[in-house]
Amino acid sequence: MTSWFTSPKIKLSEDEVEEACLGFLRPRGYWPARLHCGTFKSADSKRWIKGLDKGTPDYALEHAFYPGFLLETKATGESLSVQQRIQQQMIRQYFRLAIVTVDSVEALEKWLEGHERAAQERWKRFLIESETGPMPP
């Protein structure tokens, strides 16, 4: 599922968008796990640490009820790099994970509404099928 939303508002930096999005998600019960990408030198400079592949989204978000998703934040009006587009496509293709790229909280809120609604519908269908048997497609 490709999701890219923009909101023509005040120009915000990526850090500002990230902070606002996390501030929106945490009270809704989402736990953000930062995904570090690239290769890093250890604090003692004795070894190199390999993070995730470059282009991987910024965060994995987990919730007790709703399916998790990956979040990439951008400064207002900015777009994905070629490497990020390739990596997101690979993640979607191989793992079928939901990924959203946003440049505002409003865009995230709009996407999340659909994400949560789809999960609720899947739960309703599951509960009905568990009582009555499979429903027709």
N, C-alpha and C positions, 0 to 999 in steps of 0.2 A: 504494500500500500504506500504510494508516494504521497507525501504531504508537505507542502510548502505554502506557508501563509505569510503575508506581509501586511503591515498596518502603516499607512502614511501619516505618521505622527511626528513628534519631536525626534530628532536624530539622537539615538542612544548608542553608547559603545557596547561591544559584546559583553564586557564585564557587567555593565548596568542591566542589560537584558537578562543575562544569566542570573544575577542576584534577584531581580524582580520575579523571574519565572520560578526559581526555587522558593522564594517567599510565598508565591501563590500555591505551589504544590504541597509543601510540607503540612499546612493546616488541613489539607484535604486527605491526609493519610499516606502520601507518597514519600518513600524513603529514597533519597538520591545517593547514588554511588558514583563518584567521579572516576572516569575511565582515562587513565594516563597513557598517552601514546608516544612512541619513539623509544630512543635508547638514552639512558641516564647514567651518570657516574655516581657511585655510592658516596656517602658522606665522608668516608675515610679514603676515598680515591683509589681503593684497591681493586675494585671490580666494576663492571658495567652491568646495568640492570635493563633488561628488555621489557618494555611496556607493550601495549597493544599495537597493532599495525596503524601506521599513519592514516588519517582519514576517518578513523572510528569516531562515532559521535561522542560528545562531551560527557554525557551521563547515562546511566541505566537507572530507571525509576521502577521501584517495586511497590506493590500495594497488597493489602490483605485480601481484597475482593476482586479488583480489576486486574487484567493482564498487564504485565510490565511493558515498558516501551523504552526506546532509546531517544534521547533528546540532544539535538544540536542547536546551539544558540548562535545568532549572528547579530552584528551591529545593524541598526535600522538600514534597510535597503541593500545590505550586502548579500552575496550569494555563495553557494558552495564552491570550493575549489574542484578541479578535475579529480584529484585524488580522493576527495571526500565523496564525490558523486559515484566514483567507481567502488569505493569501499561500502557505501550504503547499499548500492545495487547488489553487491556480493552478499552482504548480510541478509538482505531481503530474500534473495534467491535461495541461498543455502539454508537459512534458519527460519524464514518466514516471520521475522520479528517486525513489529510496528516501529517505525522511525518517524519522528517529526522534526523538521527544521523550522525554527521560528525566529522572528526579529522583534517580537513584542509579546507581552503577557496576554493581550487581547487575542492574538493569533493562537497562542497556546490554549487559552480558554475555549475558543471556538473548536479547535481540533479535539481537545479533551472531552468536550461534550459528546461528540460523535463516537469517540473511542469507548467511553463509559456506556453510552446508550447501546452500542453494538454488543458489549459484554453482557449487559442486562438482558438483552434479547436472547443471547446464547444460553444464559442461565435459565430463562423461562422455558426455552425450547427443551433443554436438558431435563428440567423438572417434569414437564408434561410428558416427554417421551419415557421417562423412568416410571411413570404411572400407567401410561396407556400404550406404550410401544412406539416404534418409530413413526414420525409424522412424514407425510409426503413432502418432497422438496418444494 
